[in-house]
Amino acid sequence: MFSSYHRTKGGAALLGVRAAGEVGPFGPYGAMGDAGGMEIEILVVPDCPNGRPAAERLRLVLDCTGRGNTGLAIRVVADQAEAERLGFTGSPTILFDGRDPFAEPGRVPGLTCRVYRTPGGLAGVPTLDQLRQALRAAAR
């Protein structure tokens, strides 16, 4: 689903960066697709089964909301010390400008799987609507 893979300065994979004028699944991308310089990152543990579905859903939301040019980085959290330093409470964790819109008070940092409360019950990835709402709130 991703047309390209790039690296950020820190070495994290940057997914789905598209050039203005490139044609994607929802038509041509333009410079207005930028999320105003927002940094979006997905933190995962190695071999997380929900990392790719989270990235695919988030990319779809970005595309559908006119933010198709926004980069999406995936960072692997490899040890407990890094999890504690990042406040990582499970894989996948989605960050908008370093903030977790799905954070739950009292969750302890650790190398674990994460579940999200969705209208359909607990799931390994937020719904498209939940991601859309979180993106909208973060962009304010």
Salt bridges, closest charged atoms under 4 A:
GLU41 OE2 - ARG75 NE 3.07
ASP63 OD1 - ARG18 NH1 3.44
GLU82 OE2 - ARG85 NH2 3.89
ASP100 OD2 - ARG114 NH1 2.81
GLU104 OE2 - ARG117 NE 3.31
ASP129 OD1 - ARG132 NH1 3.32
